[in-house]
Amino acid sequence: MADETENVIRVGSRKSELAMIQTRKIISALKEIYSEKEFQIETMETIGDKIQDKALSKIGEKSLFTKELEQALAVKQVDMIVHSLKDLPTTLPDGMVIAAVYKRDDPHDAVVFHPRYAGKTLRTLPSGSVIGTSSVRRVAQLKKSYPHLAFKDVRGNLNTRLRKLDDANDYSALVLAKAGLERMGWNSRINQVLGPNECMYSVSQGAMAVEIRADDDKMIECLSKLQHMDTLLECVAERALLRKLEGGCSAPVGVYTDIKEGEVMFGLFFVKLFNMHISL
């Protein structure tokens, strides 16, 4: 019985379809390495899932998509949590560590247009067209590139947001993470991909991470085989930068990161009371 228990790994996940796809992807990668292991998924709702009538920036809570999962991890209800790394605050609760950062998918933002604007781009949309996004980072950058557009909050999981786009005339387009759309199998809905000159992406966007208890040596060893070193370097650098900028302020931050010949190259968009664009 003890051996059977040791071979069971309990995995914490949010309930959304995208979160479950991401969790199953990590489990599938682990099963290829540890075929004898059994994985049980424990799902739960987080604050960010429950509050749907406010923009994320106005809720006033940092651990919007992680707090309940980390509480379950702390009391050993689960052994590991699969996160979108961009949702994970740069400072973890005491006793928690990131044990693995999985290979990053395309981190750029993408635009999905209402069917009536098929073939358009953000630049060719009519003046006053409404773009749906709850990201202050995206709004701050896109207002500079496309001053003829208007921006409006849109909340909900990907399914909900796309339904809001397609079933009404409230939005001309949505701006979403390209990686999320592709993981959902909705590649055909991607009409435009935003490069760093238009909209730098969120810190760690496109990367998945696994959080565990810091004293769980077996899980640390188990998950070490999932580590993708280039993604790890990019995300450690981006998260360190964000943590530095968070000192005393709350501001939209966009990054563009590339590794060339062993060096991490940065692009940075940072807003604090005024617009400022810095290349590092």
C-alpha positions as CSV (number, residue, x, y, z in Angstrom):
1,M,0.0,0.0,0.0
2,A,2.9,2.4,0.9
3,D,4.5,1.8,-2.5
4,E,1.2,2.5,-4.2
5,T,0.8,5.8,-2.3
6,E,4.4,6.9,-3.2
7,N,3.6,6.4,-6.9
8,V,0.6,8.7,-6.7
9,I,1.2,12.4,-7.4
10,R,-1.6,14.9,-6.7
11,V,-1.6,17.8,-9.1
12,G,-3.3,21.1,-8.3
13,S,-5.0,23.0,-11.2
14,R,-7.5,25.7,-11.8
15,K,-10.8,24.5,-13.3
16,S,-10.8,26.3,-16.7
17,E,-10.4,24.3,-19.9
18,L,-7.1,26.1,-20.7
19,A,-5.7,25.4,-17.2
20,M,-6.7,21.7,-17.5
21,I,-5.0,21.5,-21.0
22,Q,-1.8,22.9,-19.5
23,T,-1.9,20.6,-16.5
24,R,-2.5,17.5,-18.7
25,K,0.4,18.6,-20.9
26,I,2.8,18.6,-17.9
27,I,1.4,15.3,-16.7
28,S,1.9,13.8,-20.1
29,A,5.5,14.9,-20.2
30,L,6.1,13.4,-16.7
31,K,4.4,10.1,-17.7
32,E,6.9,9.7,-20.6
33,I,9.7,9.8,-17.9
34,Y,7.9,8.1,-15.1
35,S,5.5,5.5,-16.6
36,E,4.9,3.9,-13.2
37,K,3.5,7.1,-11.6
38,E,-0.2,7.8,-11.3
39,F,-1.3,11.4,-11.4
40,Q,-4.5,12.7,-9.8
41,I,-5.8,16.2,-10.7
42,E,-7.4,18.3,-7.9
43,T,-9.2,21.3,-9.4
44,M,-10.2,24.5,-7.6
45,E,-11.4,28.0,-8.3
46,T,-9.2,31.0,-7.4
47,I,-10.1,34.6,-6.6
48,G,-9.4,35.6,-10.2
49,D,-11.8,32.9,-11.4
50,K,-14.6,33.9,-9.0
51,I,-14.5,37.7,-9.6
52,Q,-15.6,38.4,-13.2
53,D,-17.1,41.9,-12.9
54,K,-13.9,43.8,-12.3
55,A,-10.7,44.3,-14.3
56,L,-7.8,42.3,-12.9
57,S,-5.9,45.5,-12.1
58,K,-8.7,46.8,-9.9
59,I,-9.3,43.7,-7.7
60,G,-6.4,44.6,-5.4
61,E,-5.0,41.2,-4.9
62,K,-1.6,39.9,-6.3
63,S,-2.2,36.2,-6.0
64,L,-5.4,36.2,-8.1
65,F,-4.9,32.9,-9.8
66,T,-2.6,31.1,-7.3
67,K,-3.6,31.7,-3.6
68,E,-6.1,28.9,-3.1
69,L,-3.8,26.4,-5.0
70,E,-0.9,27.4,-2.8
71,Q,-3.0,26.9,0.3
72,A,-3.8,23.4,-0.8
73,L,-0.1,22.8,-1.5
74,A,0.9,24.1,2.0
75,V,-1.4,21.6,3.8
76,K,-0.3,18.7,1.5
77,Q,-3.6,18.4,-0.2
78,V,-1.6,18.4,-3.5
79,D,2.0,17.7,-4.3
80,M,2.5,20.1,-7.1
81,I,0.7,22.9,-9.0
82,V,0.8,23.7,-12.7
83,H,0.7,27.4,-13.4
84,S,0.9,29.8,-16.3
85,L,4.1,31.4,-15.1
86,K,2.8,34.9,-15.9
87,D,0.1,34.4,-13.2
88,L,2.6,33.6,-10.5
89,P,3.8,36.5,-8.4
90,T,7.5,37.2,-8.3
91,T,7.6,36.6,-4.5
92,L,6.3,33.1,-3.5
93,P,4.9,32.2,-0.1
94,D,7.3,30.9,2.4
95,G,8.1,27.3,1.9
96,M,7.2,27.3,-1.8
97,V,9.6,27.0,-4.9
98,I,9.3,26.8,-8.6
99,A,10.7,23.3,-9.4
100,A,10.5,23.4,-13.2
101,V,9.9,25.8,-16.0
102,Y,8.7,24.0,-19.1
103,K,9.7,24.9,-22.6
104,R,8.1,28.2,-23.6
105,D,5.5,28.5,-26.3
106,D,5.3,31.7,-28.5
107,P,5.0,34.5,-25.9
108,H,3.6,37.2,-28.2
109,D,0.1,38.6,-28.1
110,A,-2.4,37.9,-30.9
111,V,-5.5,39.6,-32.2
112,V,-8.8,37.9,-32.9
113,F,-11.3,39.9,-34.9
114,H,-15.1,39.9,-34.9
115,P,-16.2,38.1,-38.1
116,R,-17.4,41.3,-39.7
117,Y,-13.8,42.6,-39.7
118,A,-12.3,39.5,-41.3
119,G,-9.2,40.5,-43.2
120,K,-8.6,43.6,-41.2
121,T,-5.6,44.6,-39.0
122,L,-5.6,46.9,-36.0
123,R,-4.3,49.6,-38.2
124,T,-7.0,49.3,-40.8
125,L,-10.0,49.1,-38.3
126,P,-12.4,52.0,-38.5
127,S,-11.7,54.9,-36.0
128,G,-13.4,54.2,-32.7
129,S,-13.4,50.5,-33.0
130,V,-13.5,48.8,-29.6
131,I,-10.7,46.4,-28.6
132,G,-11.3,44.0,-25.7
133,T,-8.6,43.5,-23.2
134,S,-8.3,43.8,-19.4
135,S,-4.5,44.2,-19.6
136,V,-3.2,47.7,-18.7
137,R,0.1,46.6,-20.3
138,R,-1.6,46.0,-23.7
139,V,-3.7,49.2,-23.5
140,A,-0.7,51.4,-22.6
141,Q,1.2,50.1,-25.6
142,L,-1.5,49.8,-28.2
143,K,-2.8,53.3,-27.5
144,K,0.5,54.6,-28.6
145,S,0.6,52.5,-31.8
146,Y,-3.1,52.8,-32.6
147,P,-4.6,56.1,-31.2
148,H,-7.7,55.7,-33.4
149,L,-8.9,52.7,-31.4
150,A,-10.9,52.5,-28.1
151,F,-10.3,49.9,-25.4
152,K,-12.7,48.1,-23.1
153,D,-12.3,45.5,-20.3
154,V,-13.3,41.9,-21.1
155,R,-13.2,39.2,-18.4
156,G,-13.8,35.5,-18.4
157,N,-11.9,32.4,-19.6
158,L,-11.0,32.1,-23.3
159,N,-14.3,30.4,-24.2
160,T,-16.3,33.2,-22.5
161,R,-14.3,36.0,-24.1
162,L,-14.5,34.6,-27.6
163,R,-18.3,34.1,-27.1
164,K,-18.6,37.8,-26.0
165,L,-16.7,38.8,-29.2
166,D,-18.7,36.6,-31.6
167,D,-22.2,36.8,-30.2
168,A,-22.6,40.6,-29.9
169,N,-21.3,43.8,-31.4
170,D,-19.6,45.1,-28.3
171,Y,-16.0,44.4,-29.5
172,S,-14.3,44.7,-32.9
173,A,-11.4,42.5,-31.8
174,L,-9.8,40.9,-28.7
175,V,-6.1,40.9,-27.8
176,L,-5.1,37.6,-26.2
177,A,-2.0,35.5,-25.5
178,K,-1.1,33.6,-28.7
179,A,0.1,30.6,-26.6
180,G,-3.3,30.2,-24.9
181,L,-5.2,30.3,-28.2
182,E,-2.8,27.6,-29.7
183,R,-3.1,25.4,-26.6
184,M,-6.9,25.5,-27.0
185,G,-6.5,24.4,-30.7
186,W,-7.9,27.8,-32.0
187,N,-5.0,28.6,-34.3
188,S,-7.5,29.5,-37.0
189,R,-8.8,32.4,-34.9
190,I,-5.5,34.1,-34.8
191,N,-5.7,37.0,-37.3
192,Q,-2.7,39.1,-36.3
193,V,0.4,38.5,-34.2
194,L,1.8,41.6,-32.4
195,G,5.5,42.1,-32.6
196,P,7.6,43.8,-29.9
197,N,7.4,47.2,-31.7
198,E,3.6,47.1,-31.3
199,C,3.1,45.3,-28.0
200,M,5.8,43.7,-25.8
201,Y,4.5,40.7,-24.0
202,S,3.9,40.0,-20.3
203,V,6.7,38.7,-18.1
204,S,6.9,34.9,-18.5
205,Q,4.0,34.8,-21.0
206,G,3.9,31.5,-22.9
207,A,5.8,29.6,-20.1
208,M,4.4,27.0,-17.7
209,A,5.9,26.4,-14.3
210,V,5.4,23.8,-11.6
211,E,5.4,24.9,-8.0
212,I,6.0,22.6,-5.0
213,R,6.9,22.7,-1.4
214,A,10.6,23.7,-0.9
215,D,11.3,20.7,1.4
216,D,9.9,18.1,-1.0
217,D,13.2,16.6,-2.3
218,K,11.5,13.8,-4.2
219,M,9.4,16.2,-6.2
220,I,12.4,18.5,-6.8
221,E,14.3,15.5,-8.3
222,C,11.3,14.3,-10.2
223,L,10.5,17.6,-11.9
224,S,14.1,18.6,-12.6
225,K,13.9,16.6,-15.8
226,L,11.3,18.9,-17.2
227,Q,13.5,22.0,-16.9
228,H,14.1,23.9,-20.2
229,M,17.2,25.9,-19.7
230,D,16.7,28.7,-22.3
231,T,13.1,29.3,-21.0
232,L,14.4,29.2,-17.4
233,L,17.0,31.9,-18.2
234,E,14.5,34.1,-20.0
235,C,11.9,33.9,-17.3
236,V,14.3,34.3,-14.3
237,A,15.7,37.4,-16.0
238,E,12.2,38.8,-16.7
239,R,10.8,38.0,-13.2
240,A,13.9,39.6,-11.6
241,L,13.3,42.7,-13.6
242,L,9.6,42.8,-12.7
243,R,10.4,42.3,-9.1
244,K,12.8,45.3,-9.2
245,L,10.2,47.5,-10.9
246,E,7.5,46.5,-8.4
247,G,9.4,48.2,-5.6
248,G,6.9,50.8,-4.5
249,C,4.8,51.0,-7.6
250,S,2.2,49.2,-9.6
251,A,2.7,49.7,-13.4
252,P,2.2,47.9,-16.7
253,V,5.4,46.2,-17.8
254,G,6.1,44.6,-21.2
255,V,9.2,42.7,-22.1
256,Y,10.9,41.2,-25.2
257,T,13.6,38.7,-24.4
258,D,16.0,36.8,-26.6
259,I,19.1,34.6,-25.9
260,K,22.0,35.1,-28.3
261,E,25.4,33.4,-27.8
262,G,24.6,32.8,-24.2
263,E,23.5,36.3,-23.4
264,V,20.0,37.4,-22.5
265,M,18.9,40.4,-24.5
266,F,16.1,42.6,-23.2
267,G,13.5,45.0,-24.5
268,L,11.4,46.8,-21.9
269,F,8.2,48.8,-21.9
270,F,7.4,50.4,-18.5
271,V,4.8,53.0,-17.6
272,K,4.9,55.1,-14.4
273,L,2.8,58.2,-14.5
274,F,4.1,58.8,-18.0
275,N,5.1,56.7,-21.0
276,M,8.7,55.6,-21.1
277,H,10.3,53.1,-23.4
278,I,13.7,51.6,-22.6
279,S,15.9,49.2,-24.5
280,L,18.4,47.3,-22.4
